Amino acid sequence: MTEITEIPSPFCGIGSDDLSIQVDGVKLKVTANGCAVNTPAFEQAITDTQASIAGQPASLAEAVAKAAQILRDTQQPVIGGCATDVNGMRALLAVADKTGAVVDNLNFNVARRNILALQDSGWMNTTLAELKNRCDVLLVVGTDLEAFAPRFFERYLWNPESMHLADTNNRQIIYLGKAPSANASTSPAGKKADVMTCADADLPEVTAVLSALLRGKTLQATSVAGIEISALQAIVDQLKAAQYGVVLWGAGALGFEQAELTVQTLCSIVKDINLQGTRCSGFPLGGKEGDQTANQVCGWTTGYPARVNFARGYPEYDPYLYDTQTMLNNGEADALVWVNAFNANALPPASDLPTIVIGRSGMSFAKQPDVFIPVGTPGIDHAGHAYRLDNVVAIRLKKLRDAGLPSTAEVLTAIEQAL
């Protein structure tokens, strides 16, 4: 039994790198600095280490050969999930290139809300380091921030020391839309966040009013979605008076039609504040289960985020057509490869197609895939790199134990060579 400290996490997205974990054979126990996201992800037990073909035990070599045979006979395979580290994603794209597959990250429908706004009008976003050292007013829109990342406030808002703030206790936290689920947004000195709630479906109208007030427009209404116009004007005044304001949102929480337009409104608010002479930046949440890593690697390899099709011998991007579930529903795919090395509960969509699963040990299937190869989890079973939610830092992940599981990159490279 050993104790390993200063462990980085690939699970929470915010780059927690101070966990302490007790390693007893293949069992892990988080002993310090865990949270509701990281602790269960690290402590999940290993239940299977052997590959299988149609539910029957097989050697790794046999499973790789069977996977290659399935892919060799396809016209339009889809590789979904894409939850892995940098090297795993690079190997995945190599397989996609050789087989003419579609590559689709499992969280792309959420990420698309941000990407469409970025592609249409651009944005001005900040990093975790800037937020930690400069932000004095944080506006959280439509998101329960501490439920997404329980240690966000502890690590990036209530830090005892800051490069550009005399006292981080004086930071102003404002929630617009969802209320916080606990008390992490309350400063160590007891200063509580300002909370103005409304239904998710009302956020487009509320943010539009906020944008109009920032531009000096006169409104006839006295309230919107139950929020007084005067309260929204107070938010505008606080952002304009801030030394470094940050507008934060989580695209995954914006569960309404055309949420990308609300993201675009928030980006426009950030731009307009800067035009009026005050520093302000946006901060979109994301980065869990390798989605930022998948889009980063796909971006520098192909020039596009995920939802890329290699069928014509070069990458084609479409954020709608190359959706895994849509292609399965329309009968446009003839094989499914599902890659998820982080979450044993993130299973492939139901399908009658030949299915290959390269996933974390512990996956339980209603219908056994044609091939299942359990792989190690980056940051637990092997070293690797994964991108933080701000997309500027690739976290160096550690190997904590030796469970005899291959990495995603090793398995996919073997399949590519077998092709």
LUMKOLDREN-155195 format. One record per residue (C-alpha): residue in three letters; residue number from 1; x, y, z. Coordinates in Angstrom, 2 decimals. Example, Ala and Ser with C-alpha at 12.3 -4.5 7.8 and 13.67 -1.06 7.14 Angstrom:
<sites>
{site ALA; 1; {12.30; -4.50; 7.80}};
{site SER; 2; {13.67; -1.06; 7.14}};
</sites>
This chain:
<sites>
{site MET; 1; {0.00; 0.00; 0.00}};
{site THR; 2; {1.37; 3.39; -1.01}};
{site GLU; 3; {0.20; 7.01; -0.81}};
{site ILE; 4; {0.68; 9.22; -3.87}};
{site THR; 5; {0.26; 12.98; -3.60}};
{site GLU; 6; {-0.10; 15.89; -6.04}};
{site ILE; 7; {-2.20; 13.82; -8.41}};
{site PRO; 8; {-3.86; 15.63; -11.35}};
{site SER; 9; {-7.41; 14.68; -12.33}};
{site PRO; 10; {-8.75; 14.18; -15.86}};
{site PHE; 11; {-12.33; 14.01; -14.59}};
{site CYS; 12; {-13.38; 17.43; -13.24}};
{site GLY; 13; {-12.16; 19.62; -16.10}};
{site ILE; 14; {-10.68; 22.34; -13.88}};
{site GLY; 15; {-7.21; 20.88; -13.56}};
{site SER; 16; {-7.28; 19.76; -9.92}};
{site ASP; 17; {-3.71; 18.61; -9.33}};
{site ASP; 18; {-3.48; 18.24; -5.57}};
{site LEU; 19; {-5.28; 14.96; -4.85}};
{site SER; 20; {-3.80; 12.37; -2.52}};
{site ILE; 21; {-4.64; 8.76; -3.29}};
{site GLN; 22; {-3.91; 5.54; -1.44}};
{site VAL; 23; {-2.99; 2.70; -3.80}};
{site ASP; 24; {-3.53; -0.86; -2.58}};
{site GLY; 25; {-2.87; -3.21; -5.49}};
{site VAL; 26; {-5.48; -2.13; -8.02}};
{site LYS; 27; {-7.73; -0.48; -5.42}};
{site LEU; 28; {-7.64; 3.31; -5.08}};
{site LYS; 29; {-8.90; 5.50; -2.26}};
{site VAL; 30; {-8.91; 9.30; -2.39}};
{site THR; 31; {-7.58; 10.50; 0.97}};
{site ALA; 32; {-7.32; 14.26; 0.41}};
{site ASN; 33; {-8.85; 16.96; -1.80}};
{site GLY; 34; {-11.43; 14.74; -3.43}};
{site CYS; 35; {-14.89; 15.91; -4.49}};
{site ALA; 36; {-18.21; 14.54; -5.69}};
{site VAL; 37; {-16.82; 14.32; -9.23}};
{site ASN; 38; {-13.26; 13.10; -8.72}};
{site THR; 39; {-13.59; 10.68; -5.81}};
{site PRO; 40; {-16.02; 8.16; -7.40}};
{site ALA; 41; {-14.20; 8.39; -10.73}};
{site PHE; 42; {-10.86; 7.45; -9.17}};
{site GLU; 43; {-12.28; 4.84; -6.78}};
{site GLN; 44; {-14.32; 2.88; -9.35}};
{site ALA; 45; {-13.38; -0.78; -9.04}};
{site ILE; 46; {-11.92; -2.86; -11.85}};
{site THR; 47; {-14.32; -5.70; -12.73}};
{site ASP; 48; {-12.92; -7.01; -16.02}};
{site THR; 49; {-9.52; -6.99; -17.63}};
{site GLN; 50; {-10.03; -9.50; -20.43}};
{site ALA; 51; {-11.30; -8.69; -23.89}};
{site SER; 52; {-14.35; -10.46; -25.27}};
{site ILE; 53; {-15.88; -11.30; -28.64}};
{site ALA; 54; {-19.70; -11.50; -28.62}};
{site GLY; 55; {-19.55; -11.83; -24.85}};
{site GLN; 56; {-17.04; -14.69; -24.85}};
{site PRO; 57; {-13.54; -14.25; -23.38}};
{site ALA; 58; {-10.81; -13.63; -25.95}};
{site SER; 59; {-7.19; -12.59; -26.00}};
{site LEU; 60; {-6.30; -9.02; -26.82}};
{site ALA; 61; {-4.79; -10.15; -30.13}};
{site GLU; 62; {-7.97; -12.02; -31.06}};
{site ALA; 63; {-10.16; -9.02; -30.18}};
{site VAL; 64; {-7.96; -6.67; -32.19}};
{site ALA; 65; {-8.08; -9.01; -35.19}};
{site LYS; 66; {-11.87; -9.25; -34.96}};
{site ALA; 67; {-12.23; -5.48; -34.71}};
{site ALA; 68; {-10.02; -5.03; -37.77}};
{site GLN; 69; {-12.07; -7.61; -39.67}};
{site ILE; 70; {-15.30; -5.73; -38.88}};
{site LEU; 71; {-13.87; -2.38; -39.96}};
{site ARG; 72; {-12.26; -3.80; -43.08}};
{site ASP; 73; {-15.70; -4.75; -44.42}};
{site THR; 74; {-17.43; -1.41; -43.78}};
{site GLN; 75; {-18.30; 1.51; -46.03}};
{site GLN; 76; {-19.23; 4.13; -43.40}};
{site PRO; 77; {-18.23; 3.34; -39.82}};
{site VAL; 78; {-18.83; 5.82; -37.01}};
{site ILE; 79; {-16.37; 6.30; -34.16}};
{site GLY; 80; {-18.27; 7.80; -31.23}};
{site GLY; 81; {-17.48; 8.64; -27.62}};
{site CYS; 82; {-13.93; 9.87; -28.22}};
{site ALA; 83; {-13.36; 10.04; -24.46}};
{site THR; 84; {-9.65; 9.46; -24.12}};
{site ASP; 85; {-6.34; 11.30; -23.73}};
{site VAL; 86; {-4.24; 13.06; -26.38}};
{site ASN; 87; {-2.43; 9.96; -27.61}};
{site GLY; 88; {-5.65; 7.96; -27.62}};
{site MET; 89; {-7.36; 10.60; -29.76}};
{site ARG; 90; {-4.44; 10.74; -32.18}};
{site ALA; 91; {-4.65; 6.98; -32.63}};
{site LEU; 92; {-8.43; 7.21; -33.05}};
{site LEU; 93; {-8.05; 9.72; -35.87}};
{site ALA; 94; {-5.51; 7.47; -37.57}};
{site VAL; 95; {-8.05; 4.63; -37.56}};
{site ALA; 96; {-10.75; 6.99; -38.86}};
{site ASP; 97; {-8.48; 8.17; -41.67}};
{site LYS; 98; {-7.70; 4.61; -42.73}};
{site THR; 99; {-11.32; 3.38; -42.57}};
{site GLY; 100; {-13.12; 6.50; -43.84}};
{site ALA; 101; {-15.02; 6.85; -40.58}};
{site VAL; 102; {-17.01; 9.64; -39.00}};
{site VAL; 103; {-15.53; 10.95; -35.73}};
{site ASP; 104; {-18.07; 12.27; -33.22}};
{site ASN; 105; {-17.40; 13.25; -29.61}};
{site LEU; 106; {-20.15; 12.18; -27.20}};
{site ASN; 107; {-20.57; 15.73; -25.81}};
{site PHE; 108; {-20.55; 17.52; -29.16}};
{site ASN; 109; {-24.25; 18.43; -29.06}};
{site VAL; 110; {-23.39; 20.50; -25.99}};
{site ALA; 111; {-20.09; 21.84; -27.34}};
{site ARG; 112; {-21.85; 22.79; -30.58}};
{site ARG; 113; {-23.71; 25.57; -28.73}};
{site ASN; 114; {-20.36; 27.22; -28.08}};
{site ILE; 115; {-18.70; 26.32; -31.37}};
{site LEU; 116; {-21.49; 27.79; -33.51}};
{site ALA; 117; {-21.25; 31.10; -31.65}};
{site LEU; 118; {-17.46; 31.09; -31.97}};
{site GLN; 119; {-17.58; 30.32; -35.69}};
{site ASP; 120; {-20.24; 32.95; -36.41}};
{site SER; 121; {-19.00; 35.97; -34.48}};
{site GLY; 122; {-15.97; 35.02; -32.40}};
{site TRP; 123; {-15.52; 35.52; -28.67}};
{site MET; 124; {-13.19; 36.95; -26.04}};
{site ASN; 125; {-12.50; 34.33; -23.37}};
{site THR; 126; {-10.14; 34.04; -20.45}};
{site THR; 127; {-8.22; 31.29; -18.65}};
{site LEU; 128; {-8.34; 29.80; -15.18}};
{site ALA; 129; {-5.13; 31.60; -14.25}};
{site GLU; 130; {-6.52; 34.99; -15.32}};
{site LEU; 131; {-9.76; 34.32; -13.48}};
{site LYS; 132; {-7.86; 33.34; -10.33}};
{site ASN; 133; {-5.57; 36.37; -10.35}};
{site ARG; 134; {-7.70; 39.17; -11.83}};
{site CYS; 135; {-11.46; 38.57; -11.67}};
{site ASP; 136; {-13.30; 40.83; -9.22}};
{site VAL; 137; {-16.86; 40.34; -10.57}};
{site LEU; 138; {-18.07; 36.92; -11.73}};
{site LEU; 139; {-21.46; 36.58; -13.45}};
{site VAL; 140; {-22.61; 32.93; -13.62}};
{site VAL; 141; {-25.37; 32.49; -16.20}};
{site GLY; 142; {-27.79; 29.55; -16.22}};
{site THR; 143; {-25.35; 27.20; -14.50}};
{site ASP; 144; {-24.95; 25.58; -11.09}};
{site LEU; 145; {-21.20; 26.09; -11.05}};
{site GLU; 146; {-20.39; 24.16; -7.89}};
{site ALA; 147; {-22.39; 21.14; -9.04}};
{site PHE; 148; {-20.36; 21.11; -12.26}};
{site ALA; 149; {-17.01; 21.49; -10.47}};
{site PRO; 150; {-17.34; 21.29; -6.66}};
{site ARG; 151; {-13.87; 22.78; -6.03}};
{site PHE; 152; {-14.08; 25.64; -8.55}};
{site PHE; 153; {-14.62; 28.35; -5.94}};
{site GLU; 154; {-12.07; 26.90; -3.53}};
{site ARG; 155; {-9.31; 26.80; -6.14}};
{site TYR; 156; {-10.03; 29.81; -8.34}};
{site LEU; 157; {-12.14; 32.36; -6.45}};
{site TRP; 158; {-11.37; 32.09; -2.74}};
{site ASN; 159; {-7.63; 31.54; -3.15}};
{site PRO; 160; {-5.82; 33.30; -0.26}};
{site GLU; 161; {-3.38; 35.07; -2.58}};
{site SER; 162; {-3.92; 36.77; -5.92}};
{site MET; 163; {-1.49; 38.64; -8.17}};
{site HIS; 164; {-3.79; 41.60; -8.80}};
{site LEU; 165; {-6.36; 41.63; -5.96}};
{site ALA; 166; {-5.65; 42.80; -2.43}};
{site ASP; 167; {-8.39; 40.62; -0.89}};
{site THR; 168; {-10.19; 37.86; -2.79}};
{site ASN; 169; {-12.98; 37.94; -0.18}};
{site ASN; 170; {-14.18; 41.13; -1.87}};
{site ARG; 171; {-14.97; 39.38; -5.12}};
{site GLN; 172; {-18.58; 39.80; -6.21}};
{site ILE; 173; {-20.38; 36.62; -7.34}};
{site ILE; 174; {-23.68; 36.95; -9.22}};
{site TYR; 175; {-25.91; 34.04; -10.26}};
{site LEU; 176; {-28.39; 34.68; -13.05}};
{site GLY; 177; {-30.82; 31.86; -13.89}};
{site LYS; 178; {-30.02; 28.86; -11.69}};
{site ALA; 179; {-29.35; 29.23; -7.98}};
{site PRO; 180; {-26.24; 27.59; -6.48}};
{site SER; 181; {-26.89; 24.15; -5.01}};
{site ALA; 182; {-24.69; 24.69; -1.92}};
{site ASN; 183; {-22.57; 27.35; -0.24}};
{site ALA; 184; {-19.26; 27.22; -2.14}};
{site SER; 185; {-20.00; 30.63; -3.67}};
{site THR; 186; {-20.05; 32.21; -0.18}};
{site SER; 187; {-16.67; 33.79; 0.54}};
{site PRO; 188; {-14.57; 32.64; 3.53}};
{site ALA; 189; {-15.52; 35.96; 5.14}};
{site GLY; 190; {-19.23; 35.12; 4.77}};
{site LYS; 191; {-20.12; 37.29; 1.77}};
{site LYS; 192; {-22.90; 35.56; -0.16}};
{site ALA; 193; {-23.54; 35.59; -3.88}};
{site ASP; 194; {-26.31; 37.71; -5.38}};
{site VAL; 195; {-28.87; 35.31; -6.87}};
{site MET; 196; {-31.54; 36.16; -9.45}};
{site THR; 197; {-33.39; 33.07; -10.62}};
{site CYS; 198; {-35.47; 32.37; -13.70}};
{site ALA; 199; {-36.45; 29.34; -15.76}};
{site ASP; 200; {-33.93; 28.07; -18.30}};
{site ALA; 201; {-36.38; 28.82; -21.10}};
{site ASP; 202; {-36.41; 32.49; -20.05}};
{site LEU; 203; {-32.64; 32.96; -20.31}};
{site PRO; 204; {-32.70; 34.09; -23.97}};
{site GLU; 205; {-35.05; 36.96; -23.06}};
{site VAL; 206; {-33.22; 37.83; -19.83}};
{site THR; 207; {-29.79; 37.95; -21.50}};
{site ALA; 208; {-31.23; 39.97; -24.40}};
{site VAL; 209; {-32.51; 42.56; -21.90}};
{site LEU; 210; {-29.09; 42.57; -20.20}};
{site SER; 211; {-27.47; 43.26; -23.58}};
{site ALA; 212; {-29.95; 46.03; -24.37}};
{site LEU; 213; {-29.33; 47.73; -21.02}};
{site LEU; 214; {-25.59; 47.58; -21.59}};
{site ARG; 215; {-26.08; 49.39; -24.91}};
{site GLY; 216; {-28.10; 52.11; -23.21}};
{site LYS; 217; {-31.49; 51.14; -24.64}};
{site THR; 218; {-34.65; 52.37; -22.90}};
{site LEU; 219; {-37.08; 49.60; -21.97}};
{site GLN; 220; {-40.78; 50.01; -21.23}};
{site ALA; 221; {-41.05; 46.81; -19.16}};
{site THR; 222; {-40.29; 46.86; -15.43}};
{site SER; 223; {-39.46; 43.16; -15.16}};
{site VAL; 224; {-38.58; 40.16; -17.30}};
{site ALA; 225; {-39.12; 36.52; -16.27}};
{site GLY; 226; {-39.78; 37.67; -12.73}};
{site ILE; 227; {-36.53; 39.67; -12.47}};
{site GLU; 228; {-36.76; 43.42; -12.00}};
{site ILE; 229; {-35.19; 45.46; -14.78}};
{site SER; 230; {-33.50; 47.50; -12.07}};
{site ALA; 231; {-31.75; 44.33; -10.82}};
{site LEU; 232; {-30.44; 43.62; -14.32}};
{site GLN; 233; {-29.30; 47.23; -14.60}};
{site ALA; 234; {-27.37; 46.70; -11.35}};
{site ILE; 235; {-25.57; 43.75; -12.94}};
{site VAL; 236; {-24.64; 45.91; -15.93}};
{site ASP; 237; {-23.34; 48.62; -13.61}};
{site GLN; 238; {-21.24; 46.11; -11.64}};
{site LEU; 239; {-19.68; 44.67; -14.80}};
{site LYS; 240; {-18.92; 48.14; -16.16}};
{site ALA; 241; {-17.34; 49.16; -12.85}};
{site ALA; 242; {-15.27; 45.99; -12.48}};
{site GLN; 243; {-11.53; 45.93; -13.03}};
{site TYR; 244; {-11.82; 42.50; -14.64}};
{site GLY; 245; {-15.30; 41.05; -15.02}};
{site VAL; 246; {-15.94; 37.48; -16.16}};
{site VAL; 247; {-19.18; 36.13; -17.66}};
{site LEU; 248; {-19.35; 32.35; -17.14}};
{site TRP; 249; {-21.80; 29.86; -18.64}};
{site GLY; 250; {-22.10; 26.12; -19.10}};
{site ALA; 251; {-23.42; 25.12; -22.51}};
{site GLY; 252; {-24.53; 21.78; -21.08}};
{site ALA; 253; {-26.97; 23.59; -18.78}};
{site LEU; 254; {-28.58; 25.58; -21.59}};
{site GLY; 255; {-31.09; 22.88; -22.47}};
{site PHE; 256; {-33.37; 24.78; -24.81}};
{site GLU; 257; {-33.69; 25.21; -28.57}};
{site GLN; 258; {-31.09; 27.37; -30.32}};
{site ALA; 259; {-29.10; 27.89; -27.14}};
{site GLU; 260; {-26.17; 28.96; -29.32}};
{site LEU; 261; {-27.98; 32.27; -29.81}};
{site THR; 262; {-27.93; 32.87; -26.06}};
{site VAL; 263; {-24.22; 32.01; -26.02}};
{site GLN; 264; {-23.76; 34.54; -28.81}};
{site THR; 265; {-25.63; 37.15; -26.75}};
{site LEU; 266; {-23.31; 36.54; -23.79}};
{site CYS; 267; {-20.28; 36.88; -26.07}};
{site SER; 268; {-21.73; 40.13; -27.41}};
{site ILE; 269; {-22.14; 41.43; -23.84}};
{site VAL; 270; {-18.47; 40.71; -23.16}};
{site LYS; 271; {-17.45; 42.51; -26.36}};
{site ASP; 272; {-19.60; 45.55; -25.61}};
{site ILE; 273; {-18.21; 45.92; -22.09}};
{site ASN; 274; {-14.69; 45.98; -23.52}};
{site LEU; 275; {-15.73; 48.59; -26.08}};
{site GLN; 276; {-16.83; 50.79; -23.19}};
{site GLY; 277; {-13.34; 50.76; -21.69}};
{site THR; 278; {-13.59; 48.03; -19.04}};
{site ARG; 279; {-11.87; 44.64; -19.07}};
{site CYS; 280; {-14.26; 41.69; -19.34}};
{site SER; 281; {-13.92; 38.12; -20.60}};
{site GLY; 282; {-16.11; 35.10; -21.18}};
{site PHE; 283; {-15.58; 31.68; -19.64}};
{site PRO; 284; {-17.42; 28.63; -21.09}};
{site LEU; 285; {-17.44; 25.45; -19.00}};
{site GLY; 286; {-16.58; 22.04; -20.47}};
{site GLY; 287; {-13.72; 19.59; -20.45}};
{site LYS; 288; {-15.16; 16.53; -18.75}};
{site GLU; 289; {-14.58; 13.02; -20.12}};
{site GLY; 290; {-12.06; 14.22; -22.66}};
{site ASP; 291; {-14.34; 16.39; -24.78}};
{site GLN; 292; {-11.93; 19.34; -24.85}};
{site THR; 293; {-9.08; 16.93; -25.58}};
{site ALA; 294; {-11.02; 15.35; -28.46}};
{site ASN; 295; {-11.84; 18.70; -30.05}};
{site GLN; 296; {-8.32; 20.04; -29.56}};
{site VAL; 297; {-6.60; 17.05; -31.16}};
{site CYS; 298; {-9.17; 16.85; -33.95}};
{site GLY; 299; {-8.72; 20.60; -34.49}};
{site TRP; 300; {-4.95; 20.60; -34.89}};
{site THR; 301; {-5.05; 17.39; -36.96}};
{site THR; 302; {-7.89; 18.21; -39.37}};
{site GLY; 303; {-8.59; 21.92; -38.95}};
{site TYR; 304; {-12.04; 21.13; -37.53}};
{site PRO; 305; {-13.50; 20.08; -34.17}};
{site ALA; 306; {-15.23; 16.69; -33.95}};
{site ARG; 307; {-18.03; 15.65; -36.32}};
{site VAL; 308; {-15.56; 15.03; -39.12}};
{site ASN; 309; {-16.06; 12.47; -41.89}};
{site PHE; 310; {-13.04; 10.87; -43.59}};
{site ALA; 311; {-15.09; 8.90; -46.16}};
{site ARG; 312; {-13.79; 10.90; -49.14}};
{site GLY; 313; {-10.18; 10.55; -48.15}};
{site TYR; 314; {-10.01; 13.98; -46.52}};
{site PRO; 315; {-11.81; 15.47; -43.50}};
{site GLU; 316; {-15.28; 16.97; -44.05}};
{site TYR; 317; {-16.93; 18.83; -41.16}};
{site ASP; 318; {-20.65; 19.15; -40.42}};
{site PRO; 319; {-21.93; 19.79; -36.89}};
{site TYR; 320; {-25.36; 18.31; -37.66}};
{site LEU; 321; {-25.07; 15.61; -40.34}};
{site TYR; 322; {-22.32; 13.64; -38.62}};
{site ASP; 323; {-24.12; 13.13; -35.33}};
{site THR; 324; {-23.75; 9.50; -34.19}};
{site GLN; 325; {-27.37; 9.02; -33.14}};
{site THR; 326; {-28.73; 10.70; -36.26}};
{site MET; 327; {-26.62; 8.50; -38.51}};
{site LEU; 328; {-27.74; 5.38; -36.64}};
{site ASN; 329; {-31.40; 6.43; -36.81}};
{site ASN; 330; {-31.16; 7.13; -40.55}};
{site GLY; 331; {-29.31; 3.93; -41.40}};
{site GLU; 332; {-26.30; 5.89; -42.67}};
{site ALA; 333; {-23.66; 3.89; -40.77}};
{site ASP; 334; {-22.68; 0.25; -41.09}};
{site ALA; 335; {-20.51; -0.15; -37.97}};
{site LEU; 336; {-20.10; 1.59; -34.61}};
{site VAL; 337; {-16.88; 2.00; -32.67}};
{site TRP; 338; {-17.37; 3.41; -29.15}};
{site VAL; 339; {-14.38; 4.78; -27.24}};
{site ASN; 340; {-14.67; 5.84; -23.60}};
{site ALA; 341; {-11.74; 5.30; -21.25}};
{site PHE; 342; {-13.11; 7.56; -18.49}};
{site ASN; 343; {-16.70; 6.61; -17.68}};
{site ALA; 344; {-17.92; 3.03; -17.40}};
{site ASN; 345; {-21.53; 4.27; -17.35}};
{site ALA; 346; {-21.24; 6.09; -20.70}};
{site LEU; 347; {-22.36; 3.21; -22.92}};
{site PRO; 348; {-22.72; 3.17; -26.70}};
{site PRO; 349; {-26.15; 3.96; -28.15}};
{site ALA; 350; {-28.37; 0.95; -28.82}};
{site SER; 351; {-27.80; -0.40; -32.30}};
{site ASP; 352; {-28.07; -3.57; -34.37}};
{site LEU; 353; {-24.88; -2.64; -36.23}};
{site PRO; 354; {-21.58; -4.46; -35.66}};
{site THR; 355; {-20.26; -2.74; -32.55}};
{site ILE; 356; {-16.74; -2.42; -31.15}};
{site VAL; 357; {-16.36; -0.98; -27.65}};
{site ILE; 358; {-13.01; 0.19; -26.35}};
{site GLY; 359; {-13.89; 1.31; -22.86}};
{site ARG; 360; {-13.19; 1.54; -19.18}};
{site SER; 361; {-13.33; -1.64; -17.16}};
{site GLY; 362; {-16.72; -2.09; -15.54}};
{site MET; 363; {-18.98; -1.44; -18.52}};
{site SER; 364; {-22.17; -3.52; -18.35}};
{site PHE; 365; {-24.10; -4.05; -21.60}};
{site ALA; 366; {-27.75; -4.96; -22.18}};
{site LYS; 367; {-26.55; -6.47; -25.45}};
{site GLN; 368; {-22.97; -7.66; -25.72}};
{site PRO; 369; {-20.97; -5.82; -28.40}};
{site ASP; 370; {-19.25; -7.80; -31.12}};
{site VAL; 371; {-15.93; -6.80; -29.56}};
{site PHE; 372; {-15.23; -5.35; -26.13}};
{site ILE; 373; {-11.70; -4.38; -25.16}};
{site PRO; 374; {-11.31; -2.96; -21.63}};
{site VAL; 375; {-8.61; -0.32; -21.51}};
{site GLY; 376; {-6.78; 1.61; -18.84}};
{site THR; 377; {-7.97; 5.01; -17.71}};
{site PRO; 378; {-5.58; 7.93; -18.40}};
{site GLY; 379; {-4.34; 9.33; -15.12}};
{site ILE; 380; {-4.88; 6.01; -13.32}};
{site ASP; 381; {-3.57; 3.10; -15.37}};
{site HIS; 382; {-1.13; 4.98; -17.57}};
{site ALA; 383; {0.40; 8.42; -17.99}};
{site GLY; 384; {-0.93; 10.83; -20.57}};
{site HIS; 385; {-2.20; 14.33; -21.31}};
{site ALA; 386; {-5.72; 15.82; -21.16}};
{site TYR; 387; {-6.85; 19.40; -21.77}};
{site ARG; 388; {-8.37; 21.56; -19.06}};
{site LEU; 389; {-11.70; 23.25; -19.70}};
{site ASP; 390; {-10.00; 26.54; -20.64}};
{site ASN; 391; {-8.18; 24.79; -23.51}};
{site VAL; 392; {-4.77; 26.34; -22.79}};
{site VAL; 393; {-3.17; 23.70; -20.56}};
{site ALA; 394; {-2.65; 20.02; -21.26}};
{site ILE; 395; {-2.54; 18.36; -17.85}};
{site ARG; 396; {0.22; 15.78; -17.40}};
{site LEU; 397; {-1.52; 12.69; -16.03}};
{site LYS; 398; {0.21; 10.14; -13.81}};
{site LYS; 399; {0.18; 6.36; -13.73}};
{site LEU; 400; {-0.98; 5.20; -10.28}};
{site ARG; 401; {-1.20; 1.41; -10.59}};
{site ASP; 402; {-0.53; -1.53; -12.88}};
{site ALA; 403; {-3.76; -3.38; -13.65}};
{site GLY; 404; {-2.50; -5.03; -16.84}};
{site LEU; 405; {-4.80; -2.94; -19.01}};
{site PRO; 406; {-3.60; -1.52; -22.34}};
{site SER; 407; {-4.09; 2.15; -23.17}};
{site THR; 408; {-6.63; 3.31; -25.73}};
{site ALA; 409; {-3.77; 4.43; -27.96}};
{site GLU; 410; {-2.15; 0.97; -27.84}};
{site VAL; 411; {-5.40; -0.78; -28.78}};
{site LEU; 412; {-6.33; 1.59; -31.59}};
{site THR; 413; {-2.79; 1.56; -32.98}};
{site ALA; 414; {-2.91; -2.25; -33.01}};
{site ILE; 415; {-6.25; -2.15; -34.86}};
{site GLU; 416; {-4.89; 0.32; -37.40}};
{site GLN; 417; {-1.85; -1.87; -38.04}};
{site ALA; 418; {-4.10; -4.93; -38.39}};
{site LEU; 419; {-6.11; -3.13; -41.07}};
</sites>
